[in-house]
Amino acid sequence: MPVYQARDLRKPSGGFRGRHVKVKKKALIGSQPTLTRASSDDEVRVERVKGGNVKVRVVKAVHAIVSDPKTGVSKKARIISVVESPANREYARKRIITKGTIIETSEGRARVTSRPGQDGVVNAVLIDKGK
């Protein structure tokens, strides 16, 4: 469902501006948040956005590309669980991945550095190695 993102319906104070004269434009339409989930299968959605460009959104993720800052090596690691999320406490319980989320991978704990709903990939930096 599209979301109207223009700021012409209400004043900054929150009051109504009166009769809406301006026509809603397709260029001002946004979309609902993707809410990428850690899952047992991959699902990627490709959407057309303004200007005919494409945006790749990860809906469900199995793997993350984990980079080790000490060695400089990146590996594809399986996502085991979502430990905590700075965006929302409920996101960790629902296994939703956003930027800054700490995930448990097969390589160890890692912090997500990409925006999976916008970039189309889950990139992460290793915090502490697994055993």
C-alpha positions as CSV (number, residue, x, y, z in Angstrom):
1,M,0.0,0.0,0.0
2,P,1.5,3.4,-1.0
3,V,2.2,6.1,1.6
4,Y,1.8,9.8,0.7
5,Q,5.0,11.6,1.9
6,A,4.4,15.3,1.1
7,R,4.1,17.7,3.9
8,D,1.2,19.8,2.6
9,L,-1.7,18.4,4.6
10,R,-0.8,19.6,8.1
11,K,1.1,22.6,9.6
12,P,4.3,22.0,11.6
13,S,2.2,22.6,14.7
14,G,0.0,19.7,13.8
15,G,-3.1,21.7,12.7
16,F,-5.0,21.1,9.5
17,R,-4.2,23.4,6.6
18,G,-7.8,23.6,5.3
19,R,-9.0,22.6,1.8
20,H,-6.5,20.4,0.0
21,V,-5.9,22.2,-3.4
22,K,-2.7,20.5,-4.5
23,V,-3.0,17.3,-6.5
24,K,-1.3,14.3,-5.0
25,K,1.6,13.3,-7.3
26,K,3.0,9.8,-8.0
27,A,6.5,11.2,-7.3
28,L,5.4,11.9,-3.7
29,I,4.4,8.3,-3.0
30,G,6.5,6.2,-0.7
31,S,6.2,2.6,0.5
32,Q,5.7,0.7,3.7
33,P,8.9,-0.4,5.6
34,T,10.2,-3.8,4.5
35,L,11.0,-5.3,7.9
36,T,13.6,-7.9,6.9
37,R,13.3,-11.1,8.8
38,A,15.9,-13.8,9.7
39,S,14.4,-16.9,8.2
40,S,15.1,-20.4,6.8
41,D,14.6,-19.3,3.2
42,D,15.7,-16.3,1.1
43,E,13.2,-13.8,-0.4
44,V,14.3,-10.8,-2.4
45,R,11.8,-8.2,-3.9
46,V,12.8,-5.9,-6.7
47,E,10.7,-2.7,-6.9
48,R,10.7,0.1,-9.4
49,V,11.2,3.5,-7.8
50,K,11.2,7.1,-8.9
51,G,13.1,7.8,-12.1
52,G,12.7,4.2,-13.3
53,N,15.4,3.0,-11.0
54,V,15.2,-0.3,-9.1
55,K,15.4,-0.9,-5.4
56,V,16.3,-4.4,-4.2
57,R,14.7,-5.3,-0.8
58,V,15.5,-8.3,1.3
59,V,12.3,-9.6,2.8
60,K,13.7,-12.8,4.3
61,A,17.4,-13.5,4.9
62,V,19.3,-16.7,5.6
63,H,22.9,-15.5,5.2
64,A,24.9,-12.4,6.0
65,I,28.3,-11.2,4.6
66,V,30.4,-10.9,7.7
67,S,33.6,-8.9,7.7
68,D,36.3,-9.5,10.3
69,P,38.0,-6.1,11.0
70,K,41.1,-7.7,12.5
71,T,42.0,-9.8,9.5
72,G,40.1,-7.9,6.8
73,V,38.5,-11.1,5.5
74,S,34.8,-11.3,4.6
75,K,32.8,-14.5,4.7
76,K,29.3,-15.6,4.0
77,A,27.8,-16.7,7.3
78,R,24.5,-18.3,8.3
79,I,22.2,-16.1,10.5
80,I,21.3,-18.1,13.6
81,S,19.3,-15.6,15.6
82,V,18.7,-11.9,16.3
83,V,20.2,-10.9,19.6
84,E,19.2,-7.2,20.0
85,S,18.0,-4.3,17.9
86,P,18.6,-0.6,18.7
87,A,15.6,0.4,16.6
88,N,12.9,-1.5,18.6
89,R,13.0,-4.0,21.5
90,E,10.3,-6.0,19.8
91,Y,12.3,-6.4,16.6
92,A,14.7,-8.9,18.3
93,R,11.8,-11.0,19.4
94,K,10.2,-11.0,16.0
95,R,13.7,-11.7,14.3
96,I,13.5,-8.4,12.3
97,I,16.9,-7.1,11.0
98,T,17.7,-3.4,10.6
99,K,20.9,-1.4,10.5
100,G,22.7,-1.7,13.9
101,T,21.1,-5.0,14.9
102,I,23.3,-7.5,16.6
103,I,22.9,-10.9,15.1
104,E,24.3,-14.3,16.0
105,T,26.0,-15.9,13.0
106,S,28.0,-19.1,12.3
107,E,31.1,-16.9,12.6
108,G,30.1,-15.3,15.9
109,R,28.2,-12.1,16.9
110,A,28.1,-9.4,14.3
111,R,26.6,-5.9,14.0
112,V,24.6,-5.2,10.8
113,T,26.1,-2.3,8.8
114,S,23.8,-2.3,5.8
115,R,20.1,-1.4,5.4
116,P,18.6,-4.7,4.2
117,G,15.3,-3.2,3.2
118,Q,17.1,-0.6,1.0
119,D,20.4,-2.2,-0.1
120,G,19.3,-5.8,-0.9
121,V,22.0,-7.5,1.2
122,V,22.8,-8.1,4.8
123,N,26.3,-6.9,5.6
124,A,27.8,-7.1,9.1
125,V,31.0,-6.5,11.1
126,L,32.2,-9.2,13.5
127,I,32.1,-8.1,17.1
128,D,33.3,-11.3,18.9
129,K,34.3,-14.6,17.4
130,G,32.3,-17.8,18.0
131,K,33.9,-20.9,19.4
